[in-house]
Amino acid sequence: MGNKEHFLGCADLPAAEEVEHALLSHRDAVKRIEQVNSGHIVIYADRGRCPGKADIVILFATLEDSRAIRRIIGGDIFFGVPYRMYNS
């Protein structure tokens, strides 16, 4: 529960470098997300699906984590980058 998909194809994903830059540039938000449930949340750029492209994946432990993370992000994109969320 609490999973989120963006359903974008490879052509619609940003360049992998752009995704890495977004995560580095907004490290404060990444830390806030990780601190929702310290040690149980992982956030990373997924370069494995589409060559040269990426999106963000967030792994979380509970439905409450998912809700808190979505409040921090505040929308369907993380500083211009689409993201997916999975209960792990």
C-alpha positions as CSV (number, residue, x, y, z in Angstrom):
1,M,0.0,0.0,0.0
2,G,1.1,3.5,-0.7
3,N,2.9,2.6,-3.9
4,K,3.1,5.2,-6.7
5,E,3.9,4.8,-10.4
6,H,4.3,7.5,-13.0
7,F,3.7,5.3,-16.1
8,L,6.1,7.3,-18.3
9,G,8.0,5.7,-21.1
10,C,11.7,6.1,-21.7
11,A,11.2,8.9,-24.2
12,D,9.5,10.9,-21.5
13,L,12.1,10.5,-18.7
14,P,14.8,13.1,-18.1
15,A,18.5,12.5,-18.7
16,A,20.2,10.5,-16.0
17,E,22.5,13.4,-15.3
18,E,19.5,15.7,-14.6
19,V,18.1,13.2,-12.1
20,E,21.4,12.9,-10.3
21,H,21.7,16.7,-10.2
22,A,18.2,17.0,-8.8
23,L,19.0,14.6,-6.0
24,L,22.3,16.3,-5.2
25,S,20.9,19.9,-5.5
26,H,18.0,19.0,-3.1
27,R,19.9,17.0,-0.6
28,D,18.0,18.7,2.2
29,A,14.7,17.3,0.9
30,V,16.3,13.9,0.4
31,K,17.5,13.9,4.0
32,R,14.0,14.9,5.2
33,I,12.5,12.0,3.3
34,E,15.1,9.5,4.7
35,Q,14.4,10.8,8.2
36,V,10.7,10.0,8.0
37,N,11.6,6.5,9.1
38,S,15.4,6.5,9.5
39,G,17.0,3.3,8.2
40,H,13.9,2.1,6.5
41,I,13.7,4.5,3.5
42,V,15.9,4.5,0.4
43,I,15.9,7.1,-2.3
44,Y,17.9,6.7,-5.5
45,A,18.2,7.5,-9.2
46,D,17.1,4.4,-11.3
47,R,19.3,4.3,-14.4
48,G,18.5,0.7,-15.1
49,R,15.3,0.9,-17.2
50,C,16.2,3.2,-20.0
51,P,19.7,3.9,-21.4
52,G,20.8,7.5,-20.7
53,K,17.5,8.2,-18.8
54,A,16.5,7.9,-15.2
55,D,13.8,8.6,-12.6
56,I,13.7,8.5,-8.9
57,V,12.7,5.4,-6.8
58,I,11.8,5.7,-3.2
59,L,11.5,2.5,-1.1
60,F,9.5,2.9,2.2
61,A,8.3,0.6,5.0
62,T,4.8,1.7,6.0
63,L,1.7,3.5,4.7
64,E,2.4,6.3,7.1
65,D,5.9,6.6,5.6
66,S,4.3,6.9,2.1
67,R,2.0,9.6,3.3
68,A,4.7,11.6,5.0
69,I,7.0,11.4,2.0
70,R,4.3,12.6,-0.4
71,R,3.6,15.6,1.9
72,I,7.3,16.5,1.8
73,I,7.5,16.2,-2.0
74,G,4.1,17.9,-2.5
75,G,3.3,16.6,-6.0
76,D,3.9,14.1,-8.7
77,I,7.4,15.2,-9.4
78,F,10.5,15.7,-7.2
79,F,12.0,19.0,-8.3
80,G,11.2,18.3,-12.0
81,V,11.9,14.6,-11.9
82,P,9.2,11.9,-12.0
83,Y,9.4,9.4,-9.1
84,R,8.1,6.0,-8.2
85,M,7.4,4.7,-4.7
86,Y,7.3,1.1,-3.5
87,N,6.7,-0.5,-0.1
88,S,9.7,-2.7,0.5
